[in-house]
Amino acid sequence: MPIIPFRQAEFMALLEGGASLREILSGRRNGKRIRSGMHTRGAFEKYCAENPEWGMRAKTLVVTNGLAAQKRKGAGRSEQPTCKRGHSLVDAYLHTSPEGWVMRNCRTCHQMRINNIKPLPPAKLLQVKTMLLAKKPIAEITGQHLRGKKRPVIVNSTLLYNARKADPAFDLFVKQHVAESSSRAQKLRWSLRRAHEATQRQRDQANDYHTIRAMIPPGVPDADEIVSRIFEDMLSGALNRNDVAKRVRFYVQEREKAFPTKYRKFGDSLLVSLDEQLFDDGGATRGDMVTRGLWD
């Protein structure tokens, strides 16, 4: 096949005419042959780098034409009355992909896949048996997600189910090696649940601490001890969580009575210092009265 030199004018004319980059590089568009002398994406990128002004114009048209081609392709598929095997899509399964596309799945093809009872290929059969001998769960073989993490699909669930129906010996092998998997899964599930509940309790306690701490007036000393007292009553059941806001004042007053800062524990007289001098013309202090009498 003779090598055709690159003709940038014809290449640009094809882009301006709506041709996609794939059509130009492949040399065919709408069933007709087209020639531009450019056959690879790498050569196109290299020429764009060597000719920035031409390359910027060409790449802009490539993006625009590519989006238009995708739209035309998607619109054509959405209007097809049958699947590629000729089955009607009137009652097709509808679902939305993560990218937002509305997909149609043929019900007849789906039923054919379910009823396609045949054994696994030897290589897949050996791989599945090896994983079962290593005590791998069925969910790992079929590629089910584990806590949001995607795992590779060795055999999808439909093929595995049909292979077990087609081969009784393989079905018995699977049953023997997954007999304990249910108990292991239950233990793992409950251990994860207990860990989640413990973590949630710690978070709730941390949130409760800050919430209760904010209810105590800022001038009250030893506020953390008041919070601890409230937590003790909540854990013992003496205090309901919903009644904490109403009972905070009571706990503050209880703390002030036990450890007064202004008044004595018993009586209403003000607290005085033991180093205070009793008389203006003497050296006796109140502390001296604690150890000896006034006339000693």
C-alpha positions in Angstrom: 0.0 0.0 0.0 1.6 3.3 -1.0 2.3 5.8 1.8 0.2 8.9 1.3 1.8 12.1 2.6 0.0 14.1 5.3 -2.3 16.7 3.9 -3.2 19.0 6.7 -5.6 21.1 4.6 -7.7 18.0 3.8 -7.4 16.8 7.5 -8.8 20.2 8.7 -11.5 20.1 6.1 -12.7 16.7 7.3 -12.7 18.0 10.9 -14.7 21.1 9.9 -17.1 18.8 8.1 -17.9 17.0 11.3 -15.7 13.9 11.0 -14.4 12.4 14.3 -10.7 11.7 14.8 -11.3 8.0 14.9 -13.0 8.1 11.5 -10.2 10.2 10.0 -7.5 7.9 11.3 -9.3 4.7 10.3 -9.8 6.1 6.8 -13.6 5.4 6.6 -16.6 7.5 7.3 -20.2 6.6 6.6 -19.1 3.6 4.6 -16.8 5.7 2.3 -13.0 5.8 2.2 -11.3 9.1 3.2 -7.7 9.9 3.0 -5.7 12.4 4.9 -2.2 10.8 5.2 -2.5 10.6 9.0 -3.1 7.1 10.5 -2.1 7.2 14.2 -3.0 9.2 17.2 0.7 9.6 18.1 1.5 11.2 14.8 -1.5 13.6 15.2 -0.3 14.6 18.6 3.3 15.1 17.4 2.1 17.3 14.5 0.0 19.4 16.8 3.0 19.9 19.1 5.1 21.1 16.2 2.3 23.4 14.9 0.6 24.9 18.0 -1.8 27.2 16.1 -3.0 24.5 13.8 -3.0 21.9 16.6 -5.2 24.1 18.9 -7.8 24.5 16.1 -7.7 20.8 15.3 -8.0 19.6 18.9 -11.0 21.9 19.5 -12.8 20.4 16.5 -11.8 16.8 17.6 -13.4 17.3 21.0 -16.6 18.9 19.5 -16.9 16.2 16.8 -16.3 13.4 19.3 -19.0 14.6 21.6 -21.4 14.9 18.7 -20.5 11.4 17.5 -21.1 9.9 21.0 -24.5 11.7 21.2 -25.5 10.3 17.8 -24.4 6.8 18.8 -26.3 6.9 22.1 -29.4 8.2 20.4 -29.3 5.5 17.8 -29.0 2.8 20.4 -31.8 4.2 22.6 -34.1 4.0 19.6 -33.3 0.4 18.6 -36.4 -1.8 19.0 -34.4 -5.0 19.5 -31.2 -6.2 21.1 -28.2 -7.5 19.1 -29.7 -11.0 19.2 -33.1 -9.8 17.7 -35.1 -9.9 21.0 -37.7 -7.2 21.6 -36.7 -4.4 24.0 -40.2 -3.3 24.7 -40.2 -4.9 28.2 -36.4 -4.4 28.8 -34.9 -3.9 32.3 -34.1 -0.2 32.8 -31.4 1.0 35.2 -29.2 4.1 35.5 -25.4 3.7 35.4 -23.2 5.6 37.8 -22.4 8.1 35.0 -26.1 8.9 34.6 -26.8 6.8 31.4 -30.2 5.1 31.2 -29.4 1.5 30.2 -31.8 -1.2 28.7 -31.1 -4.9 29.3 -33.0 -7.5 27.3 -35.2 -9.7 29.5 -34.9 -12.7 27.0 -31.1 -12.5 27.0 -31.1 -12.3 30.8 -33.2 -15.4 31.0 -31.0 -17.2 28.6 -28.0 -16.5 30.7 -29.8 -17.8 33.8 -30.8 -21.0 32.0 -27.4 -21.5 30.4 -26.4 -24.5 32.5 -22.9 -25.6 31.7 -19.7 -26.5 33.7 -16.9 -24.0 34.2 -13.9 -24.1 32.0 -11.0 -26.3 33.5 -8.9 -23.2 34.3 -11.7 -21.4 36.1 -12.8 -24.6 37.8 -9.2 -25.1 39.2 -9.0 -21.5 40.3 -12.4 -21.7 42.2 -11.5 -25.0 43.9 -8.1 -23.5 45.0 -9.8 -20.5 46.6 -12.4 -22.8 48.3 -9.5 -24.9 49.7 -8.0 -21.7 51.0 -11.3 -21.1 52.9 -12.1 -18.1 50.7 -15.8 -17.1 50.9 -18.2 -17.3 47.9 -18.6 -13.5 48.0 -14.8 -13.1 47.2 -15.1 -15.6 44.3 -18.1 -13.8 42.8 -16.4 -10.3 43.4 -18.9 -8.8 45.8 -17.9 -5.6 47.4 -16.3 -5.8 50.9 -17.1 -2.7 53.0 -17.2 -0.5 49.9 -14.0 -2.0 48.4 -14.3 -3.6 44.9 -12.9 -7.1 44.5 -12.0 -8.8 41.2 -14.7 -11.2 39.8 -13.4 -14.7 39.4 -16.8 -16.2 38.3 -20.0 -14.3 38.5 -22.8 -15.7 40.6 -25.0 -16.8 37.7 -22.2 -18.9 36.1 -21.2 -20.4 39.4 -24.8 -21.3 40.2 -25.3 -22.9 36.7 -21.9 -24.7 37.0 -23.0 -26.3 40.3 -26.3 -27.5 38.7 -24.4 -28.9 35.7 -21.7 -30.7 37.8 -23.0 -32.6 40.9 -19.5 -33.4 42.0 -18.5 -29.8 41.9 -21.7 -28.8 43.8 -20.8 -31.3 46.6 -17.3 -30.0 46.7 -18.6 -26.4 47.2 -21.1 -27.5 49.9 -18.3 -29.3 51.9 -16.0 -26.3 51.8 -18.5 -23.6 52.6 -20.2 -25.5 55.5 -18.3 -23.4 58.1 -18.3 -20.2 56.1 -21.7 -19.1 57.4 -20.5 -19.3 61.0 -17.3 -17.4 60.2 -19.2 -14.8 58.4 -21.6 -14.4 61.4 -18.6 -14.0 63.8 -17.0 -11.4 61.5 -20.3 -9.6 61.1 -21.0 -9.4 64.8 -17.4 -8.5 65.7 -17.7 -5.6 63.2 -21.0 -4.6 64.6 -19.7 -4.6 68.2 -16.7 -2.6 67.1 -19.0 -0.1 65.4 -21.2 0.2 68.4 -18.2 0.7 70.7 -16.9 3.4 68.5 -20.3 5.0 68.3 -20.6 5.0 72.1 -17.2 6.7 72.4 -18.3 9.3 70.0 -21.6 9.8 71.8 -19.8 10.2 75.1 -17.4 12.7 73.6 -20.3 14.7 72.2 -22.2 14.4 75.5 -19.2 15.7 77.4 -18.9 18.9 75.2 -22.7 19.3 75.3 -22.9 19.0 79.1 -19.8 21.1 79.6 -21.4 23.9 77.7 -24.4 23.9 80.0 -22.3 24.7 83.1 -21.8 28.4 83.7 -18.2 29.5 82.8 -17.5 30.9 86.3 -18.1 27.6 88.1 -14.8 25.9 89.3 -14.1 22.2 88.8 -16.7 21.9 86.0 -15.1 18.6 84.9 -16.0 17.0 88.2 -19.6 18.1 87.8 -19.6 16.5 84.3 -18.2 13.3 85.8 -20.9 13.3 88.5 -23.6 13.6 85.8 -22.1 10.8 83.7 -22.1 8.5 86.8 -25.8 9.1 87.3 -26.5 8.5 83.7 -24.6 5.2 83.6 -26.3 4.0 86.8 -29.7 5.0 85.5 -30.4 7.6 88.2 -30.5 10.3 85.5 -32.1 10.3 82.1 -30.2 11.8 79.3 -33.1 14.0 78.3 -33.3 15.5 81.8 -29.7 16.6 82.0 -30.4 20.2 80.9 -33.0 20.5 83.7 -30.7 19.0 86.4 -27.4 20.8 85.7 -28.3 23.6 88.2 -28.9 21.0 90.9 -25.4 19.5 90.3 -23.8 22.9 90.4 -25.5 23.7 93.7 -24.5 20.3 95.1 -20.9 21.0 94.2 -21.0 24.5 95.8 -22.4 23.0 99.0 -19.8 20.3 99.2 -16.9 22.6 98.4 -17.9 26.2 99.1 -15.8 29.0 97.8 -17.4 31.9 99.7 -19.4 30.4 102.7 -18.7 27.7 105.2 -19.9 24.2 104.7 -22.1 24.6 107.8 -23.6 28.0 108.5 -23.9 31.2 106.5 -21.0 33.2 107.8 -18.2 34.2 105.4 -15.0 32.3 105.3 -12.0 34.0 106.9 -8.3 33.4 106.7 -6.5 31.7 109.6 -3.6 34.1 109.1 -5.8 37.1 109.8 -4.7 39.2 112.8 -7.2 39.3 115.6 -6.4 42.6 117.2 -4.8 45.7 115.9 -2.3 46.0 118.8 -1.4 42.3 119.1 0.2 39.6 117.0 -2.3 36.8 117.6 -3.9 35.3 114.5 -7.0 33.1 113.9 -4.7 30.2 113.4 -3.4 30.5 116.9 -7.0 30.0 118.2 -7.1 26.6 116.6 -4.2 25.2 118.7 -4.5 27.2 121.9 -7.1 29.3 123.8 -7.3 33.0 124.0 -5.9 33.2 127.6 -3.1 30.5 127.2 
